[in-house]
Amino acid sequence: MIENDSPAVQVAARRPGYLADLAEGVDRFFEPRRASCPWCGSAALRTRLRTTDLLQHKPGRFVLDGCRDCGHTFQNPRLTPAGLEFYYRDCYDGLGEKSMSGMFEGNRAGYRSRAELVRGFGEPGEWLDVGMGHGHFCREAGDLLLGTKFDGLDLSDGVEVAQRKGWVRTAHRGSFVDLAGELGGRYDVVSMYHYLEHTPDPKRELTAARTALRPGGLLAIELPDPECRWAKVLGRWWLPWLQPQHLNLIPIGNLRTELAARGFTVIAEQRGEPHAAIDVLAASVMAVNALTIGGEDLAWRPAPPGRPRRILRKAAFVACVPVFVLAALLDRLSAPFGRKRGWSNAYRVVARRDDDTGG
């Protein structure tokens, strides 16, 4: 007997909503295409990537354009708020929550590394983690920084779940840009770990961070590095492209310049330490997944996959286990080399809010 909270029941409950959305087509989920770079305004654009949704396989095609002048990479045309809701649905929460939570749980060393970088400038009293997801970073950092009080902010209900678990003191649910005024001057640290790339206007988010910080407070940022060489080698299979969720991929030089313009001084950078050695393995898994679409959790499909398709999918993954092992080995062997020579897939920046001028 199928339990009421079983995955099959959850999928069936979501299917009518998805089918109603798809009946109207996905073109309505996109804004008009831009003719200029949203970062610097240049019209010197080039298409850097064309791809599809490689995680949930929802219908739609996505384009990332790059600016020849400043190097900024952005989704073009960009998703509307309704489009973001459609493609985010069941990715981090809902049907996708279990798998994403497992991935977040596996990054404990990365969370401690983030906290240790900030701790090098003194142990903060009040810390706001923006785009905190399910709160795994706050839980881990709280064990390291015992005198720090962590608050979380996110659009999803994950922030409220984290509060109930005791991982954060206060849960702020909503848009950071909208809530920043209420949080003005409250925090010693604001962190944005793999957050800015999800936002439609990262510059406004930086301004919001300045508002929420006390003078002398620290802004800690971690982002995918669009200058990583794996991005060219793997093409659309490079995981940090993460279409359609990632709207803006910001080169570190652009971030430095924008932080200075908003009254911040960069006091630390890490180009190699944030690297997650998963590029080849993630590409391999996504490729096999794309070739064997038919997972039972794809609620947007008109009907669940038949038994032959399910068997074929499982057999393909079993047959590819040696490929996955080799890919993981390549990631591990190349990580020490890559972290020193531009192959790191992420970077970190810590910047200090200078004073009360500017912004």
N, C-alpha and C positions, 0 to 999 in steps of 0.2 A: 504494500500500500504506500502511496506517495504522501509524505507529510506535507502539511500546509505551507511550511517554510522551506521546502526542498527547492533546489535550483530549478527543476522542471516546472514547478508551480510558479516560481518567481518569473521565469522566462515567459510562460504563457500569459501571466498577468500583464506583462509589459508589451506584449506583441501588438494588441489593438492600437495602442498609442503610437507605436512606431509606424505601423502600416498607415494610420491616418496622416501622419507627417509625410511619409513618402508618397502618398497619393497626390500630394500637391507639388511634388518634385523638389529637388535639392537646389536648383538654381536660385531660389528665393533666399537661400541662406548666405548669399555672398553680396558684399558691397560692390559698387562699381570699381573697376580696375583703376589703380592709381597710375599717373604718368610721371610722378616724381617720388623721390626718396622721402619717407616720413621722418628721417633723422636729420638730413642736411638740406633737403629741398632740391637736390640735383635731379635733372632729367636724364642723366647718363645711366640708364638701367640695363641690366642683362638678366636673362633667365638663368638661374643657377640650378634649379631642380624642378622636375615635374614628377608627381607621385600620387599615390592613393593612400587611403587609411590602411596602414599595415598592421594595426593592432586589433581593431574591431571590424575592419573590412566593410564599414558602412559605405554606401554609394557616394560618389563624388570624386573630383579630381582637384588637386591642389598644386599651386605653383609658388615657388620661392624665387623672388627676384633679388639680385644683388646690386648695390650701388657701386659704379666704377670709381666714383670720387672718394667716398668715405668708407666703403667696405661693408656698410650695413646690409643685412639680409632680412627680408621680410616677406610675409605671406601676401600674395597679390594675384587676384583680389582677396581681400580679407573677409573672414566670416563676420556676419552680423551677430548681435547678442543672441538672437534666436538660433542661429547656426552653431554658435559656441555651446548653447544648451543642448542642442541635438547631438553634437559629436562628443561632448563631455559625458553625456548621460551613460551611466554604467561603465565608465572607464576607470575612474578613481574610487567611486562609491557604487552602491547598488551591486549589480552582478560582478563588477570588477574589483570590489573592495578586498576580497580574500586574497587574490593574486597580487594586488598592489601592496597590501599590508605585508605579505611575505617578502616582497622586494625591499620595502622600507626597513623591515626587521634586519635584513642582511647588510645594512650599511652602518652598523654601529661604530665601526672604526672611523668612518668618514664623519659621523656626527661628533665624535670626540675630537677629531682633528680640527673641525670648525671651531669648537668651543675653546680648544687650547690656543688657537691663533688669537682669538679675542682676549683670552685671559692673560696673554703676554703684555697687555697694556693696562692691566689692573682688573680685579674682579668686580664686575658691575653689580649694582643693586637691583635695577629694574630692567628687564629685557622683554622686548616685544618681537615675536617671530611672526612675520607676515607671510601668508601663503603656507601655513604650517601643515596643511594636509591633515593627517591623523595624529600629529603631535609626537612622533617618534624622536625627533631631534630634541625637543624640550625635555622629554623623559631622560634621555641619555646625558644631555648637558646638565640637567639638574643634579644628577649623581656626581658630576665633576665639580660644579660650581655651587657648593652647598649654601652659600650666602646670597645667591641670586634668586629673585622672584621672577618667574616666567609667565608672561601672558601670551595668548595666541590670537591671531586674526586670520580668518579665511571666509570664503563665500559658502563653503559647504558645511554640513552639520558635523563634520569630523572634529571641528574645533570644540563643539559642545560635548562630544563624546570624550575628547581628551580632558576637558574640565571635570567631567564626572569621574574619570579614572584618576584624577589628581595629578595629571601630568602638567597642567597649567593652572595658574591661580585664577585668571579671568579669561573668559572666552568672548572675543569680539567677532560677531558674524556680520559680514557685509563687505562693501568696497572700501579699501584702504583710503582711496582718494576722498571718499565721502565721509569717512569716520575720522580722518586725521585731525580735523579741527577740534573734536571732542577730546583727543588724546594729546593736545598740544603741550610740548615741553615736559612730558611725563617720564621719558625713558632715557636710560644711560646707553642702551644699545637697541638698535632696530636691525633685525636680520631679514634678508631676502634671499633664501637659498632655493635656487631653481624656481624663481617666481617671476622675475621681470620678463622672461621670454614668453610667458603666458598672457601678458597684459597688452591691451591695444595701444597704450600710450606710456611707455616706460619713463619718459621724462616727467610726467605728472606724478608718477609713483615716487621718483626721487625727491620731488618737491614735498610730497606728503611725508616722506621719511624725515626730511629736515624739520618739518613742522612738529612731528611727534618727538623729536630728540631735544634733550637739554643742550645748551651751549657746551661744547666740548664732548658731546656724546658721540658714539661710534655707529657707523653704518657698515654692516657686514653683508657682502654680496657674493654669491656663487652662481655662475652661469655656464651653459655649454659654450665651448670655444669654437666659433665658426671658422677660425683659422687653423683648426686641427687638420693634419694631413689625412687622418682616417676618413674625413668627410669626402675628400676627393677619391680616395682609393675605393671606398665602399658605395659611393653614390647614394641612391635613394635608400639603401639598406643601412645607412649610418643612423643608429638609434636616436641620437640627439636632434636630428631633424624633426622627429616626432610630429608628423603632420596628421591631423590638422590642429593639434593643440598649441604648438609653438608659433606665435605670431611674429616675434622679433628675435633675431639672433645678433648680438651686439659684440663687435670686436672690442678688445680691452682698451685700445687707444681711444675709441669713441666714448667709452664709459668714463675714462679718466678726464677727458675734456669736459664732459657734461657735469661731472661731480664738481670740478673746479668752478664752473659757471654758476653752480648753485651753492657756493660757499662751503665746500668741503676740501680738505686736504687729504690726499691718499697717503696713508702711513704704512701700508703693507700690501704686497701682492704675492700671490702664489700661482705659478703657471703650470707646475707639474704635480704638486702634492694632491690636488683634488681629483686627479685622474682615476676613473673607475675602469679597471681592466676587463671590459666586457664587449668591446667593439666587434670583434670577429664572431664571438659566440652569439651575441644578440642578432647580428646580421644573418647568421646561419639559421637560427630559430625562426626569425621573421620570414625568411625565404621559404622554408619548409611549410610554415603556417600558411603563407600566401598560396602555395601550390595545392594545399589540401583543405581549402576553406570548407568548413562544415561542422565547426564546433557547436555543441548543443546549447551554448550560452548566447548564440547570436539571435537575440530577440527581435531584431529588425527584419529577419527573413520571414517570408509568408508561412513557413512550416518548419518544424525541426527536421534535421537531416535523417535520411533513411538509414537502415542498418548497414547496407553495403558501404555507404560513404563513411560512416563512423568507423567501420572496420578498416577501410583503406587508410583513413587518417591516422589511426593508431599504429597500423603497420608501417606507415611511412616514417613516423617519429621513432619507432623502435629501430627501423633499418638505419636511420640517420644518427643513432647514438654515437658510433665511432667518429662521425663528422663533428658532432658537438664536442666530443672529448678532445679532438685535435684542435678545434677552434679555441676551446678554453685554454689549452696548453700554449697555443700561439699568443693568446692575450697575455698570459702570465709571463712567458719568456720575453715578450716585446715591451712589457710595461716599464722596466728600469731604463731601457734604452730610450723609449719614447718620451718619458717624462723630462728628458734633458734636451730633446731635439725637435720640439714642436708637434709631438704626436699626442699630447695630453688632450683629452676631450672636454675638459672643464678648467676654469680658472676662478680664483678668489681675489677679492679686493676688500680692504678695510679702510674706511675714510673717516676722518674726524670732522664734525661740524665746527667751523672755526669760531663764529661769534653770532651776534644777532643781526648782522648786516646781510644784505643780499637776499637770495632765495627767490 
